[in-house]
């Protein structure tokens, strides 16, 4: 059946069409009921999008962009685009208009589905439909209700293009196939019954692999999702008891903000939470422990994934050994993993070979060749593997800098600094130094009510780690800046560090 091959056909027609799939909290005050959508409603909406796009003359292989906050309409449109054999292009709307224009041009987008808050980002020359407008001139006018024969894709046919954050230069378009993303989802098939009973909370943006994959995971295996239009700390916490959330999903920086709201957490019934998953960014032991303390009966896990590969590299230990704290897991079945460029086979940059890998960067064959060799994807994530086969992330190859002839990984320094009880969050970036090459600069968020000075931070770093890692400058912030993917905006911090010189 084509629905088994096409990434837009994740809703099994043999399943219960009346089961609640999503509770959309767009427009709802924190703790409110939101709007429930069944699997059947979402399936019908996706078909109506596919019929509407085809009726407008768009053809298989055409790109359709999504430029909007999280919503059920966003997800249904994403699925409908792919059902019609077209290419979905979810776009990070927190980028400048010139960057969005580059993505629209580079992806050869034929139509943009945008919400009112993002309309000003849309470049001239490409038709735009208001995804929040249910009238004839908006999304409602695009919809053509009725059955649709889902297109059966060819092997490696592109399902979607996700654009990387573009820390240097313009973002690169990561082309991902129907086949590869189905494989990534199939990795969870053994947990189908466990997944089906959960209610997940999703607040990361759906233009990012994290939330997008979780939404598809829920549709595939019958879980239900409480969907926030954007991350808001109060709304996130209040949604837990209001909807009986059993599984929290997040980027670590989101939960770092959650655990700072101690008064609200203490006043909230968190007892329904059984699982907490953090992924898409490095996780420190201090944050792990803090999260675990607020959800003592929950299984807290560190998940790993990249835009180019997805969250399919790691799984449980084959002999059932418990996963150590901060471990990403062991090599998953059907995956080929290796660590390269390190002192031995158990330390180095992770490379993965799998059908879930990107098929290439859009219009960038040379960049593709840099990260893909003989089917191996070079992730740039430096890891170590312990004697039991569990993997742990050390840092990013790109983030590493040299101080006094020694390699410094910011993540190592951040994990060390966050062991200080007066430090809630730390982010470390390099500052050029004429003597040392580079010097670590630490941006610190103090724990609530804590008194902490630069000398104390430096003394802690010297006492607990090697001398070359200690931060030569310490800057205190009320909050660390976040990029559009809810990760710490390291580029902004690097610019701020440069201003110190």
MILUM-385529 format. One record per residue: z, x, y of N, C-alpha, C, O, CB in turn. Coordinates in pm, whole numbers, plus 50000, padded with zeros to 5 digits. Atoms other than C-alpha are relative to their C-alpha. Last residue first. Glycine has a CB too. Layout:
BEGIN
ZXYZXYZXYZXYZXY
...
This chain:
BEGIN
500284985849978523655384354239499655003150145499395014650179498875004449910
498774992549983525395350654213499755014450039500605020950099500814999549872
499565001449860522205331054279501285007850025501665010150140500224985350034
500804990749918520845344053948500474999850145500425010050214498514996449992
499464986550021523695326153768499265010350086499875019550140499905003949852
498734999549926522635292953921500645013849986501235019050081500974989149951
500344999349858519085298553801501275001150087501305008250187499184987750042
500554986649978520395306253452499645001850147499915012350205498765002449911
498874990749992522535274753466499525014450024500175022050096500844999349871
499325002349872519525253053549501165009650018501415014550128500494985550008
500874994949893517535268553263500664998350137500585007250221498634992749997
499794985649984520465263053027499135005850112499555015150182499695007249868
501174994949930520395225453076500215014850031500685018450139499744991950132
499644992649879522975215652816498745006150060497935012049989501065010949969
499514986650028521445190952571500375006650132499955002250239498935008449922
498544999950006521215154052654500565013149947501725013749907500494988749915
499705002850141517455154652577501504999749975501944999849860499355010449910
500415013550039516565151252945500304996349859500294984449825498564998650022
501455002049993518575182253038499684985949949500584978449913499245010849917
500725003750121522315181353098498524998550029498124993650135500554986949942
501225008049979524315199453364499284997449868499245006149781499055007150099
501194991850019527805210753257498774991350020498754979849977500005006449859
500805003950116530635190753406498805009249991498295013950093499554985050009
499425012750047533455196653655499284995049877499884988549791499964989450111
500725012149961532315232653682500774987749952501534988449856498555000149942
499425012550049534145266053674499234988150057498954987450176501514999150039
500165010649899532165298253712500534987149939500154983449828498504998450045
499635013150052533155329553520499914989950114500514991850220501455000349938
499715010149898531545363453582500334986949931499764983849826498804998350099
499714992549879531505394753367500264991050119500924995050215498855009350032
500785003949881531785373253056500425007850124501605008350158500154985050027
499175007149904533155391952750499214997150128498445005550174501285008250032
500225014349988530545398752485500764993750116500414982750158500384993249872
501295002849936530245436652521499744985250019498844981450094498885006149919
499984997949855533975440852460498694996250066498694991050178500305014450031
500414986549959533905425652112499855001050152499574991250220498685003849932
501354995950038535835393452055499675014150047500505020650111498994990350057
500505006750119539265376752059498635004749953498215001249843499944985550025
499024999850109541305397952300499414994849869499814999149761501214991750038
499764986250042538405405852534500915000649878500715008749787500625008150114
501234995150062537305369352549500195014349948499725017649839498844999550099
500135006650130540865357452614498775005249925498835007549805499894984750018
498994994050087541295383052892499924994049860500065001249761501414998150058
500474986750039538015371953049500985006849906500575013549812499795008650124
501155001750088539055335453050499525013649948499245015249830498844992650073
499475004950128542455344253194498884998049898499045001049780500764986850020
499394988850071540855365653466500564995849865500525003649769501125006050084
501004991250059538575336953570500635011249918500165014049808499135006050109
500704991549905541395312253626499075009749926499165011449805501005007750087
500624988450065542735282853430499215007850102498475002050182499084995549882
500134990149895544955253253511499525012949936500165018249845501355002150077
499714985950028544475224453272499825008550125498985005750210499115005249888
498684996149953544745187953373500345014649984501435018850022501004992149932
499405009049902541795177553161501415004650035502265006449948500024985549946
499415011850061540395207652979500714991850107501174997250207500985003949885
498594999650040538465231153204500374987149926499804976549950500915002050122
499385012849964534665230853205501435000449947501655001249827499194987549941
498875005750073533405266653204500374986350056500424984350177501205009450006
499725012349925530155283853298501004991949917500764989049800498674991750028
499495011950067530185319153156500234988750100500864990550203501315003149927
499375008349897528015348053273500414987049931499614980749862499034997350124
499715014250025527155374753017500694993550120501614999150179500884998549876
498575002550009525695407153158500244985249974499584976850035500735004650129
499615013649963522175419753106501514998949986502135006149907499264989349912
501195007450043520645454353094500164985550038499434980350122499765001349849
499825005350135524125470153114498724993849942498674991049823501104989849999
499354990450089523565492753414499994995349856499645002849765501435002650045
500714987249999521065474253637500595010349905499895019749865499995005650139
499034990149954522425440153531499355013849995498845017649889501314999649914
500514986250002520265409153485501015009550065501595006550170498645000950072
500334996349863522405377953433499555014649997500265023249944501214997950098
500084986149958522495362453088499695001350149498974993250207498955007349919
501384996249972523755327253007499985014650046501015019850089499364990750108
500174986149961526945313852849498535003250018497714999949932500645009549896
501414996550017527945277352829499805013950058500205016750171499064989450069
500464987349945531535266952775498525001449975498014997649869500775011949938
501384996150029533185233452721499695013450064500235016850169499014989350049
500665011250069536735219652705498595003949956498215001449841499954987650092
501455000949980538595251652787499434988549917499564988249795499305013349962
500255005449866542385250852834498514998650030498134994850141500645008850105
499605014149987543125254252462499714993850136499674981650148501454998649972
498915000449902541075286352433500384985450025499504977350053499595007250134
498754999850076538985283852112501225000350094502344998250049500035012249905
499495013650020536145272752336501204999449907501774988749886498914991349945
499335005049881535645308452455500654986349977501734983650028499014999250116
498784992349976534895321752108500774994250118501984992050109499675014750026
499045003950104532405294152025501335007250019502395001349998499435003049860
499535013749970530695299952359501024995449898502044989549934498824990350003
499044999049890530485337552300500584986250032501774984950059499345006250125
498824992950049528855333051959501085000550107502254998350079499625014249957
499205008950083526515306452097501245006549946502295000149935499174994849886
499125008549919525345329652374500904990949916502074988749950499184991550093
500455013850019524005354552116500964991050078502154990850049499954996149847
499045010549970524535390152241499334986449979498294983550039500555001350146
500575013449996522665419552090501114989750023502124989749952499234996949869
499605009050109524295452752180499344986350018499194981450130501534998549995
500654996250124522765481052387500334991149882499874993849771500355013949968
499524986850044525225476952672499455003949863500145010049781501525000049996
499004995149906524295439952693500585013049945501125013349835501144989450023
499384987150032521115427852524500945004050112500575004150229498935010949978
500254989849899520025391452528500805012649964501695012149879500394994850143
499324987150018519615364352266499655009450116498515009850162499615006449864
498834999349912518475330452394500705013549994501455017050084500974989149964
500414999649859514915332152254501195002350093501035008150200499304987250037
500674987249979516145340751902499635001750147499775012750202498745000949911
501455000349984518415310651926499475014150025500025021750104499614990850116
500515002049864521935311651791498494999649999497854999649894500505011150093
499394989949914524165317951491499564998050144500384998750236499655014149951
500824995449888523405287351278500805009750087501985007450115499494988050085
499275001549874525145284350942499125005550112498485015950096501385007449996
500564993949880523465279150603500874996850123501444986050134498554995150023
499875008149879525265272050275499505007950121499785019850135501484995650022
501275005649956523905289849969500074991150121499084984850158499394992649890
500265012650070527215295649793498704993250044498384982349998501164990550022
500194997450143527385332449890499704987549920499134988349812501235006749945
498854994450072526865324250257499725001049850498634997649804501254991350024
499825007950122523585320850446501165006149921501175018149896498684999649913
499504992450114523235332550805500214990649883500414978649901501325007550036
499015005950090521095318351082500535010449902499985021249886499404988249924
499404989450079518955327351383501164994249919502034987449973500505011650092
498565001850013516865298151505500565010549905500165011449789500334985749948
499314992549895513405309051621501514998049997502215002950086499474996150135
499215009349918511955281951391500605006450125500924999450221501094994149918
498984991049946509115302651243500834992350102500354989750212499355012950064
499685002749860507125276851046501175008850041502245008249980500324984950023
498614997849963505665290350720500184997750150499465003550232500465014349961
499205012050023502355274750612501465001350037502194991350034499904996049859
500065003350142500605308250576500904988049966501544987649861500405012149915
500724990050077501765317750925500074996349853501164995549795500585014350024
500425004350132502815291651181499175010949934498105014649984499204986950007
498865005550074504885300351490499654995849858500554992749779500574988250074
498774992349979502555323851677501154995149914502005003049873500404999550145
500034988150086499425308451523501265008450015501655015549922498775008450032
499795004450137500285275051683500075012049907500945012649819498884990549956
498575002850012500645291952021500334995349858501394998649805500424989450103
499314987050000497155306551977501514998249988502165005849917499675007850127
500104993250130495705272951869500735013449996501275017249892498545002249965
499424986649986497065254952178499945007649867500985010249806501464999150050
500834991649913495085222752236500525014250018500125021150112499894993550135
501205006049942497845201552077499325009850098499945014450194500354986850072
499765004049862500325223751895498684995150058497655001550042500595011950085
500464991049894499765223951522500474995150135500954983850149498485001249998
501354995750038500165204951194499405009250105498385015650082499094987849979
501075003949910503895203651255498645004449944498555014449872500225006150139
500284991449885506025209750949498914994050089498084986250044499575013849953
499465005949877507035180450728499765008550124500035004150235501474997549984
500985009349947504685192050450500494993750131499704988350208499694989149897
499855013850045507075220850402498894991550060498324995050163501384994350038
501335004450042507455257950457500154986549932500844985049831499325010549903
500085011050095510485268250660498554996949966497684997250053500694987450056
501375004650015511395300050844499964989649889500644990949787499035011849968
500425009550103514925306350965498514997450008497984994550115500784987050013
500605012149944515475337551174499524991149886498854995649793498825003550096
501264998649930517795362851016499514986850056500244976950057498955005749909
499865001049854520755368150787498645002050064497905011150028501025010550054
499045010649968521035362950410500284998750149501144990850189501295002649927
500615013250025517895382250312500924988450035500494976950035499584998849855
500165003050142519235414050474499464985849986499224979050086501345001649923
499654988350080519535431750810499854997949851499725007549776501415003950030
498604995849992517635404250989500285012049912499365017849855500904988649961
499734991749883513945398551064501435004650014501765011050114499634992750121
500814988049978513505369650824500485007650122501115002050212498524996350015
499474994049877515585341950667499325013550018499345021849928501565001649995
499704985850007513775320450410500515004550136500214998450239498755008149957
499334994249884513385283650331500185015049978500385019549865501374993250025
499994985550014511045264650099500575005750128500045003550237498565005749971
500114991549882511895227750083499925014749958500565018849861501204997850094
501365000549948511195203349800499775008650122498675008850177499664986050033
501055000350102514885197949736498624998550063498444990750157500254988549901
500245013150061516995206450041498915000949894498065009749899499594989850108
501435003250002518185241750114499774986949925500254985249813499195011549934
500804990950083521955240350159498534995950006498204985050054500515000149853
500295004050136524035224250431499245010849926499145022249971499224987049998
501125009349993524115228150809499684994249863498944984449854498775006950058
501194997050080527545244050793498954989250017499264977450036500375001549852
501124995049920529865237751089498775003649917497725006749974500445012150076
500065004149860532905232550857498875007450072498715019550055501365002650071
499034994049908532095240850497499814994950143498724990450180499895015349997
500634992649892530095215750290501065006050091501924998750141499054990950080
499775005749867531925205849973499375008950107499395021150097501504998250027
498964993249923530355218349651500134993850139499134989850198499715015150010
499005008849942528315191849468501135006850075502135000450104500584991849896
498915001850096526395214749237501154991950058502224991149998500515013549954
500505005550127523105211549428501084997649895500924989249807498965009149943
500044989350100524935216249761499564994249866500044983549827501395007049987
498754996350067524045188049998499825011549902498705014849862500584988049928
499395011250070520945187950220501295004649934501785015449964499044994149895
498744998050071519015210050458500534987149938500244976049982501035005650094
499834987150066515475214350585501205000649908501155007349804500115010750103
500205000850145514555178150658500305012849925500115013249803498604995949973
498714997450066515665170951013499914999549848500594991449784501014989950047
499205011850031512275174651184501265003649923501475015349890499184990149920
499745001150144509935204251161500754987449963500614982449851500785012049955
501144995650083508275209951496500184997649852499214997749777499765014550022
501145008849975510755189451698498865003349904498194994449854499525001350146
500794995749885513595208251534498874989950021498534982349930499445014449981
501395003949998516345196651303499335005850123499995008850222499854984849998
500954990749940519865204351198498604994249995498194988149896500045013749929
501375001650050522845182151130499055009350075499305013050190499544985350013
500884992649910526505191651173498604999449942498335005549838500475014950020
501014990850054528755166751000499125005650111498914999450216499134993049896
500704994249886531975147951063499035010449949499415019249871501005006250103
500684987850041533095126050774499195004950119498214998550158499104997749874
501464999650004535445100750930499505013449945500175023649958499424997650140
500455004550132539115094650848498485000649984497944996549881500474985949976
499434992250110540475115651134499514995949861499525004149769501484998750003
500505008150112538115101751401500465006549869499655011949794498414998750004
500115013949953539805113751719499514990649891499774978549894499064999250120
498675005049968541025145951555499984985650049500934978050026500665008950105
499325003850124537615151451392501394994250030501844985149960500125012249906
500615012550049535945150951732500724995149875501034983349863498505002149970
499595010449907538375177151863499434986449957500144976349960499535003450142
498615003550026537925198551553500484988850091501234980150048500895012250019
499925006250132534125198251579501434995249974501634983849933499565010049889
500485013849984534325205351952500094992649867500484980949864498564999850053
499055007249916536495236151891499584985450020500424976450012500145006950137
498895004350084534325247551600501024991950081501604982450030500695012149936
498904990550011531285248451827501114994349912501234982249895500545003550139
498705006750005528075229051769501095010649985501005019249897500064989649884
498894992950064524595241651859501324992550015501554985550114500135014150059
499474989649912521995215451955501165006849929501765001049838500454994150139
500994996449897519745189751783500485010650097499725014650186499614987850076
501154991750033522595174751576499165003150123499444998150232499144993249896
500444993149878525935157251566498865009149963498925016149861501175008050066
501044989850015526735131551299499645005650136499364998150230498744994149930
500404995249868529965111951284499015011249979499335021449918501245004850084
500824988049993530705090850976499695003350146499484994450229498694998349919
499914992750127533315065050881499235013150003499545022449928499504991349887
500894988450010533995048651218500275007949872501385012749850500165009150123
501185003450081535585013951181499125012249973498265011649884499174989350069
499764999550145539025026451287498774997049915498765000249796501084990449965
501074991650053538045035151645499984999949847499295008049786500165014250050
499915000150147540095007451808498795007549945497665002549951500064985449944
501125005950074540095017252176500245000949849500715011149799498685007050036
499925014549986543055023152410498964992749916498874980449921499864996150145
498695004350049543515059252299500154984850003500874979049922501105006350083
499984998650146539785065252340501324994949943501334988149841499775014749959
500825010850057539855051452694499995000649849500074990249783498565000850053
499335012849976542775073652792499224988549939499794979649876500204997850151
498855001950089541255104252625500684986650019501064980249921500995011150022
499505013049953537835102552789501214995849915501174985849844498884989149992
499264997749875537225140052738500624987050053501534987350135499075006050107
498614996150031536335132852374500805003650125502015005350117500015011849904
499215011050056533255113152483501465004149983502364996950024499414995449865
499635008749889531865140752707500884988449952501794984250022498744994550070
499124991949916531895166052423500474991950121501604993450166499285012950046
498645001850049530505137852209500995009050074502185005950079500065002949851
499595013849977527385136852424501444997949954502244991950026499064990349926
499545001449862527125174752436500434985750033501294983750119498915004550095
498624995549978527005175552056500514998250142501674994850162500125014249963
500144985849971523795154052041501425004950033502164997550098498965002950118
499954994249867524705120851890499445014150001499205020249897501435000150052
501044989749997525005096551602499945005450143500154998150239498604994349954
500364995249867528175076751534498935010749987499085020049908501245005450074
500634986850000528325058151203499595003450143498744996750202498755000349904
499444991750106530605028451127499455014250001500005023149936499734993749865
500824988250029530105007751442500695008649895501885011849907499735008250129
499594994850131531984974751420499195012149958498805013149842499884989349896
501045002450100530004959851707500345005649862499495006149774498695006050047
500735012549971532544955451986499024996649889498734984949865499265001250133
499315011850053534854981651830499234987050020499364977749940501354998750065
499474997650135532325010151866500774987949948500404982549843500925012349999
500875005950101530344996952163500585001149859500234993349771498625006650005
499705014450014533275004052395499124993249897499494982849842499844993150134
498695002050063532965041552333500284985249976500734981449868501115006050087
500034994350135529225043752401501314997149928501314992749813499735015250006
500745009450085529395020352702499985004649855500094996449764498564998450051
499205012250018532135041752857499294990149907499914984649816500284993350137
498784997450077530295074552798500784987249973501154984449859500885010050073
498965002449902526835062852905501325000749924501514993649825499814986050074
498624996350029523835075152710500894997650120500625002350231500085014649957
499804985949964520675055452775501455003249968502274994249948499665002850153
501234995949929519245021652674500035014650042498995021150052499804991350123
499754999349856522045018652415498715004350071497975012650018501165009850032
500864991649917521025007752065500374998950147500294988250207498544996249980
499615004449866523424994651801499345009850096499625021750093501594999550018
499814990749889521535001151480500464992650123499904982350161498715007850029
500185006349871521514983751142500415009850110501245018650087500824986850010
498824999549915520895000850810499744992050127498604988450156500385014750034
499295012649981518124988550581501305000750075502074991150072500264994149871
499015002350105516765020650430500944988350028501914986349955500815012349981
500464996950135513495025250615500994995449894500614989849792499775014949985
501015009850041514485007450935499565002249856499294992649784498805000750093
499365013150014517685027950965499014989449954499334981349867500644995850132
499164999250119515875060750900500654986449973500694981849860501075011050015
500915001850115513265051351158500765000449869500414993249775498905010750001
500495013849995515955046551423499084997149882499154986449821499254997450133
498925008650047517625079051316499564985450000499884978049907501245001850088
499894998850146514315097651348501104990849946500914984549842500295014549961
501195005950060513675084751700500105000449848499784990649781498745007450048
499865014550003517225091951811498824993349931499004983349862500144994650140
498695004250050517095128951718500074984749985500204979649874501105004950094
499985001050146513355135551759501304994349947501294986849849499765013649939
499584987550063513445128052132500124997949849500404986849803501355004950059
501134990949986511515100552315500295013449933499435022249929499665002150148
500965001850109514065076552170498745008450017497905008849927499644985549987
501285006249965516725090152405499024999449884498915008849806499375007450115
500924989349960520195096752259498634993650028498344983049972499905011149889
500064999649854522325065152256499165011650051498855012150170501405000950057
501034990949950522235054151892499944999150152499734988450209498614996749938
500065000649854525265038651722499035010750049499225022650022501435002150064
500094987449926524795032251351499994997550151499504987350198498745007749958
500445003849866525945002451146500095012650086501175017950109500874988150060
499474994849875526135012850783499434993250124498314988150125499755014750008
498775007149962525724994150454500525003950138501504998150186501075002549897
500245014249974522085003750404501254992750048501144982650117499484993349875
500565002249866522755040950439499954985250034500264981350147498605006150009
498984996249903525045042450135499514997250143500254992050226500385014849984
498975010450005522555023249919501105002750102501614993550165500614998949860
500505012849947519685045750028501094989350004501244982450105498844995249915
498865006349932521565078549982499664986150051500324981050141500475008750115
498875000250093519145092549722501244993550058502144989649985500335014049957
500155011150095516265082449949501174999149902501554988149862498715001649922
498785008149999517465105050230499984988949896500904980849890500204993950137
498884991450035514865132450176501314992349990502264996849925500135011250102
499775001350144512245105050180501165008649953501745006149847498755003749924
499205011950026512565103650560500364998949852501464994549819499254987550045
498694997849940511365139550600500934988149975502114989949947499865002750151
499274990850086508525133050355501415002450054502375002449977499245013349986
499575007750118507445102550552500805008949905501805004649847498794994049926
498825007449958507415124550863500514990849888501714988449878499694991850124
498864991249980505085149350696501264992650037502344995949988499685010150105
499564994650128502655123450560501275008350015502215006949938498885008649938
499365010950074502355104650888500625005549872501785002649841498974988849966
500815008850083501595137551061500824988549939502054989449928499335008049889
499275002950123503265155051351499254989349921498784979449978501454995450030
500705010250077501435171651641500674998549864500805008249789498495003649984
499804997750143503825190451870499374988549922499844977149929501525001349966
500095012350078502475189552226500075002949851499165009049795498714992750032
501064999350102503705219752420500044987249918501124982149886500175012549908
499665003450138505685215152741498795001049908497654999149949500584986049993
500145014150032504525233353056500364997349853500225006149768498584995350030
501325005949988505845267753141500014985349966501074979049956499035007349911
500874990849925509085282253007498614993950003498014991449898499985014349935
499084991649923511865258452905499255010850078499725015550181501045006449908
500714991349908509105234052806500915008450087500795008250209499114991950087
499395000749868511145205652660499375009450101499535007550222501465002949990
498794992049991508805201752366500485000450145499744997150237499765014249947
500134988249914506275173552368501355007050013502375000850044499474996050139
498774998549922506265149652074499895012950080499575023450025501275000249908
499884987049935502835139551945501274999750084501414991650175498745003350090
499414999449867502655111351696499945014250053499785023949978501464994949998
499335012649971500995099751377500524999650142500444989550211501154997749902
498915000049902498465127651338500524986050023499774976650050499525006150132
500405007349880496425126851017501194998650094502304995650051499434986049963
499834992349875497685154250785499494992750124499414998850230499295013249988
499034989050003496415135450476499955008050131498875011250180499745009349879
500434988850083494375105050585501115010549994501995010650080498675006150055
500424987249941496115074650724499515009949896499865009249778501145006050077
499544989750094496105039550573499525013650050498315016150050499474997249855
500964989550032495745015650868500635010249904501755014749926499525007150129
499594986949952498094985850857499015010649951498645010949834501435003449953
500174991050113496294952950800500255014350048499445020250119498564998749938
500824988149972497714930851072499955008749876500975011449813500565007950121
499984989350100499154895751058499095011550039498155009850117499594994549863
500765002950121499624875351374500075011549902500635022049934498554996950035
499265002850123500904877451729499084996549884498054990049901500984988750023
500895009650066498644893251994500624996749864500275003049764498535005749984
499685004550136500934911652233499024989449951498664980150022501424994549996
500604991050100499334928252534500164994549859499274996149775500645013950008
501435002350004500064898752762499275009049902498195005749855499425001850136
500255012950065503754899752678498524996949989498094990849892500694988950076
499954997850144503814936752765499704987049924499054987249819501365005549958
499244988850052502764928753120499905001249849498874998049788501454998850040
500504987849938500324906753311500705012649948500365023749987500144999250150
501394997850038500844876953080499435012950057498505018650001499154988550045
501055008949950504594878453116498615004349960498415014549894500094999150148
500425008950109507184896152899498894990450042498434982449961501194992049949
500535012649945507464924753146499474991449887498474994749823498895002850105
498875009149980509714952953017499574986350051500414977550068500995006150097
499455003550131506834972952867501174990350011501554984049912500445012649926
498565000549985504994972553200500614994949870500474983249835500414991050120
499455013350029501424981753108501525000950009502135010149955499544994949858
498575000850028499695011653267500384985549975499964976450047500835006050118
499395013349992495985020553267501475000249959501875007649869499234990149912
499735004850135495205057653318500674986450010501664985050083500915010149920
501154998450087493485070153635500204995549857499244994949780499595013949999
501145008849977496495076353852498925002449895498825013349838499435002150142
501094994949916499505093953706498904989750017498764980549936499415012849939
501305001450066502555074853579498885005050092498785000750207499744985449960
500364987550067505835088453714498594999749942498035010149909500995002949889
500434990249900506205060253968499615013449937498965021650003501105002150102
501365002849956506265034753685499495010650098498315014050095499924986250065
500824988350025509345050353525498574998450052497745007450034499965003049852
499364988149945511995026253649499195012649986499485022650052501315001949936
500094999449853509674996753593500605012750060500095017950159500694987950061
499125010149941509225004053219500015001850153499535012050202501455001249942
498904994749920506155022153091500904988650047500464977350063499465007950121
499035010949999503495016452825501255005450067501935014150012500314994749854
498594996849986500685040652909500814987149998500494977650070500275007950131
499225011249948497085037452785501465004350005501945011449915499824987049912
500905010549953494265061452697500754988650068500174981250148499184994749885
499465013550007496335093252657499044989950063498504992250171501364999350070
501175008949986494275124752615500414985349985499744977449919498925003549895
500045008650120497405143152491498804990849999498554984049899501264991849991
500104991550119496865171152744499874991649873499134995349782501215009149991
501324993750007496155147053030499825007649869498795006349803499805009550118
500995010850010499185124552977498605005949984497815001049902500054990950125
499905005650136501365154952908498954989149979498294988649876501414994349975
500554990250094500175172653225499994994349859499014995849787500815013150004
501465000549984500805141253432499325009949905498275006849848499605003250146
500475012050069504335139453291498484999050008497834995449910500664987450060
499904997050142504865175453401499544988049917498844989749817501455003849963
501104990850033503525168053750500035003649851498985005749789500085012950086
501265007450013505785137353773498855009249961497965005149885499674992950131
500725002749874508875158553710498674992949974498124993649864499765013250076
500804988849953510695154553377499314996650132499154984850165498975004149894
499164992549906513445129653307499305012550052499925020950117501325003849933
500205004949864510905105653156500885007150102500825004050221500274985150005
498734997949931510655125352832499834996250147499145003250221500485014949985
499904989849895507475111152684501405000250061501984989750091498944997450110
498785002649922506845092952355500235011450099500145023150061501244998349906
499584988549919503195098652255501234996050081501104992250198498845004950094
498915003149908502135075651970500445012750072500605023350011501194993549925
499014989449991498745083051814501044996450105500704994350222499335013550032
499984992649873496515054551699501165009850002501985009949911500084990350119
500674987250021495875043151343499915008350126499205018450130498634997849946
501415001449966496655006951434499225013049981498035013650011499864995450143
500595009450095499975009051250498494998550024497724996849930500684986250010
500354992750122500715040051458499404990849894498534995149818501235007149943
501024990049967500585021551789499535006849871498335008149847500555010450101
501275007049993502524992551636498855009450032497755007949978500064988950103
500475003150135505375015251532498634993350002497784996449919501004990949928
500204987350070505835030151879499444997749860498505004449818501335007949992
501274994949949505424995652031499645013149933498485015349895500075001850153
501065008350059508184982151807498625004750046497685004949968500214985250035
500134996650141510465011351902498874992049933498104997649854501324997449927
500464986250013509885007552275499735003249854498665008249819501035009950060
501435000449967510234969652255499385014049988498255015449940499794994450142
500695004450121513554974452074498504999450025497705002249936500534986349954
500025014450017514724994252374499334996849867498665005349809499274992950118
499865005650135515505029752480499984984850003500624978650088501305004949935
498684998550061514305039152828500004993649861499074986549823501084993650089
499025010549977510605041152904501345003649937501445012349850499504986749944
499254993949891507465062152912501064990050044500894982950143499055004150121
498835008349976505575055252590500895007250101501335018450076500784997249867
498744993949959502075069952569501084989550023500804978250062499805008150127
499335009849914499095057152369501395005550030502155008649939500084985849931
498594997849970496695082552216500534989450095499864985850193500215014050059
499685000349858493405072352057501505001650019502304997249936499514986850065
499984986549944492885083751697500265000550149500525011250203498715006749971
499224990650081491825049551570499895014150058498805018950090499524999849853
500474997150135490315029551850500945009749929501815015949990498585005850003
499544986850040491365011952170499705002249852499714992749773501515001850027
501074990350018489164982652259500455014049966499615023049952499185000550121
500354994349870491774959652411498935010849988498535016750088501245005850067
500755009849923491814939152091499595004950138498634999950196500814987650015
501355000450058492864969951894499124990450078497944993150101500074995749852
500664987449965495814974752126498575000249949497655004450019500775012049944
500314999949858496784938252099499275012650043498345011950123501274998550081
501125009249975496524937151721499585000450146498395000350178500384985649961
501184994250064498724968151686498764991350024497694996550055500235001649849
500434988549920501214954451939498725006049942497785008750016501115010850007
500605005749879501384920851760499525011150094498505009650161501024990950073
501355005050032501924938851429499304994750124498104996950143500084988949893
500844988250023504844958351577498574995949966497615002050014500595008749887
500294994249869506324926051715499115012249987498205014250067501305003750072
501005008449935506054909251375499605005550135498435004750174500514985950015
501254998650076507854937951205498884992050066497774996950082500204995449854
500554987049963510524938251476498675002549929497745008149988500995011349966
500445000749860511114901051433499355013250042498325013150108501194996850091
501225008049991511204903751053499464999350141498244999950161500254986149948
501094991750052513714932151061498674992550010497644998450042500285004149854
500094998750145515944910651277498855009349961498005012750043499824986249935
501385001150045516704916051644499965002449850500505012449801499075010150075
500294996350139520134910551802498534997649967497944987850012500894992249902
501005008850059520594910552179499655004849860499215016249843498744999250088
501374995150012523714925452337499104989649934499494978149914499985013049921
500635002750128527264914152257498615006049985498255010449876499924985449978
500615013350014529144930152545499194999049871498985008949801499114996850121
499235008450089531444960552515499424986249976499964978549896501354998550053
499344993350112530004978352817500884990649919501734983649973500825011650051
498864992349951527944953853027500685006449881500575001449770501014990950080
498685005450035524614943652875501095008750061500945020950070500164999249846
499585010449908521274950553044501374994349974501854986050051499024989249998
500634998949868519894969852746500444988350087500324976750046498445000349989
499005001849894522424966652462499425002050140500175003350237501145009749980
500464993349877519834960852189500994997050112501204985450148498564995450039
499305007349894521374952051853499735007750128500275018650148501564998549970
499594993749875518874964051595500774990150086500454978350093498785005350076
500404985850002518044956951229500535007150124501035018350113498475001349993
499984994149865519754923651165499685014849990500335022249916501384997750069
498914990449979518684910550824499915006050140498825009450186499965011149893
498985005649910516454879950844501175009350023502105006050097500504987049944
500495000449861513334897050704501044995050099500894997150220498774991250009
499545012449937515194906650384499554999750146500055007650226501544998749991
498625000749954513164934050216500314986650065499444978050078500295011150098
499205006350104509944930250013501464998650042502244992249971499905008149870
500225014549999507834936550324500804992749893500954980549900498534997149982
500475004450131509464971150350499814984850001500764977550026501005004249888
499265012050040509774980150717499394994549871498264989749870499964989150112
498754996750069508555015950750500774987849952501624988949863500895008050090
499755010650098504965006450829501285002049922501314999749801498864999149906
499675012449932504525026151153500384988849906500844978249950498864995650084
498654998849946504715058950964500434987550077501624985250097500105012250091
500024999749854501645048550765501435000250053502254992150010499214987950056
500614987649954501655057650396500085001650151500225012850201498565000549957
499284988850060503945031650236499495013450051500155023650032499894999549849
498724999049931502695004750475500845011449943501765016250010500764986849991
500114991949879499175012550348501335001450072501565011450140498974994150094
500005008549881500005000050000500005008850125500645019450128501234990450000
